[in-house]
Amino acid sequence: MNPADRDSHFPRREFLKAVATFPAIATLASAADLPATRNDRRADREVDVAVIGAGLSGLCAARALGKAGLRVCVLEARDRVGGRTFDHPIGNGNVVEGGGQWVGPGQTEVLALAKELGIETFDSYATGKTALYISGMRLTWGREQESADLRRVKGALDALAKEVPLDAPWTAPRAGEWDAMTVADWLKANKATGQTIQDFAVDCETELGKPANISLLWYLFYLHAAGGHTSMNVDAQKSRFKGGPQSMSRKMAQAMGDDVILSSPVSRITTGGAKVNVESARARVTARRVIVAMMPTDTRRIAFSPELPEARQNLVKAWAGEPAIKVNAVYPKPFWRDAGLSGLGISDRGPVAVTFDNSPPDGSQGVLLAFLSEEHAIKNPADRRKAVLEGFVHLFGKPAADPTDYVETDWSADPWTTGCVSPIGPRTLTRFGPALRAPAGLIHWAGTETSEIWCGYMDGAVRSGRRAAAEVLKAL
Ligand SMILES: Cc1cc2nc3c(=O)[nH]c(=O)nc-3n(C[C@H](O)[C@H](O)[C@H](O)COP(=O)(O)OP(=O)(O)OC[C@H]3O[C@@H](n4cnc5c(N)ncnc54)[C@H](O)[C@@H]3O)c2cc1C
């Protein structure tokens, strides 16, 4: 391997070696576990629209409806807004992102929202060489090269993806055939080399999960929604938000004041006549319409009366969410930059498989980010921290052993988020796909998973909230 200066943004494929893939088992939290009492009814109210979930999608829906002059109430289970965007302060006014973080040029809606809210972006740091720790040896490496076969495979999938209608992927001419096979099946059938299968898996797991688990139809839709492999694997990681992406939700919620009720998980939604009653820990809300703004799997914690259409119930049962553990280690400065390293690190020894420079824009502190790989996930937090820091030392030397702060965000232990991304299996989309966005009576669905563009990303969340709001406005 010949070292050479690295001047491109980090490749998405390396990112996944990083993403932990855990069984999609949600820890179900019950409203009864929460401090708020069911007798505290000061927050009870009647509104035009109740929005469930104060992530980006729910808040964007509520913001659009409020701007249109409707009375809105947002009910959020957690004691914070932002959902899958969750930033941690690290001192000096800086934050590290525990959830969503990267944004790219094609993600126009989330970029426009940030601009509207006065939130700037900055380039992800990716200048210098990649640090490698392979078979116990430390190396540095320059430019990433994609094999001709990997380019062939990606090009073929990009072409197929264009045949999948974004608004109804289940109507694609070959939907039945593609939904009956996995991405791994397709790679095999198209004679991808062993190396390509391995390299492709890293990319695929970054975005969605293991190729062997994912419906080809769902993958093609996801790819089309992201604008193809270059857009998804490279461009989408070009920038970050100054102050972190959660600040978008904070600013939107601040402007809504008491219309956002925190620590109030919704346990039941009852439709009767022209009204919907929403039962939550801190408020009972009566509305003309409801928008449920979260991953389909997460709606399992809510009881619906009358029951939802069978296709919707089956969709929710079949939906898969995939969580991860994200680690940010903070140092007085990004010391690896002085050695000509980009902060991108790749190791064949767990638990750290891939690292990134996640420092604040001015580099006044140094931050190394790692996603923990599934096969090396260590249950005990103290042992995990020790092993992670050892992994950083292997890649970047002794200074990595002593961070001033160490921040873990364990989405696999989160009571309200089943997964970061959605690796949907075969025969889900063609059987139950139409139930993804179709309103169930007075109940509408938002959440990034319902977006036709950038599904799974922050941009998709923004779009989905606005789409659901437009649906409700049309209906009322
Ligand atoms: C580790 C990680 C890394 C990521 N990286 C990126 C990235 O780099 N770039 C990118 O664009 N995207 C990334 N994403 C994805 C991005 O964060 C999400 O697409 C986006 O934030 C989803 O917003 P949402 O509103 O659709 O859903 P959510 O953010 O999940 O919001 C749903 C809300 O509903 C609430 N809720 C759930 N159940 C109930 C209930 N019963 N009652 C009331 N409220 C309830 C939840 O608490 C939550 O606040 C990442 C996500 C994670 C977790």
The ligand as an ORCA input file, in Angstrom:
! r2SCAN-3c Opt
* xyz 0 1
  C     -26.560      7.164     15.094
  C     -27.327      7.835     13.978
  C     -26.617      8.404     12.946
  C     -27.300      9.042     11.914
  N     -26.571      9.685     10.950
  C     -27.224     10.466     10.056
  C     -26.493     11.349      9.225
  O     -25.264     11.452      9.324
  N     -27.203     12.101      8.327
  C     -28.573     12.062      8.242
  O     -29.170     12.785      7.427
  N     -29.285     11.238      9.054
  C     -28.653     10.474      9.965
  N     -29.358      9.706     10.836
  C     -30.825      9.615     10.660
  C     -31.565     10.879     11.140
  O     -31.147     11.210     12.432
  C     -33.072     10.578     11.103
  O     -33.439     10.261      9.777
  C     -33.978     11.726     11.546
  O     -33.497     12.395     12.665
  C     -35.377     11.122     11.826
  O     -36.303     12.109     12.251
  P     -37.822     11.676     12.468
  O     -38.545     12.865     12.950
  O     -38.320     11.023     11.251
  O     -37.809     10.552     13.566
  P     -37.262     10.606     15.061
  O     -36.118     11.524     15.165
  O     -37.047      9.194     15.460
  O     -38.467     11.238     15.886
  C     -39.510     10.467     16.439
  C     -39.883     11.079     17.779
  O     -41.044     10.402     18.291
  C     -40.883     10.249     19.685
  N     -41.760      9.163     20.132
  C     -41.621      7.827     19.937
  N     -42.660      7.162     20.491
  C     -43.468      8.100     21.043
  C     -44.691      8.054     21.770
  N     -45.323      6.891     22.039
  N     -45.248      9.216     22.209
  C     -44.658     10.413     21.957
  N     -43.480     10.511     21.269
  C     -42.900      9.378     20.827
  C     -39.411      9.954     19.858
  O     -38.981     10.195     21.168
  C     -38.796     10.924     18.829
  O     -38.513     12.165     19.422
  C     -28.715      9.071     11.899
  C     -29.415      8.510     12.951
  C     -28.741      7.918     13.996
  C     -29.523      7.396     15.153
*
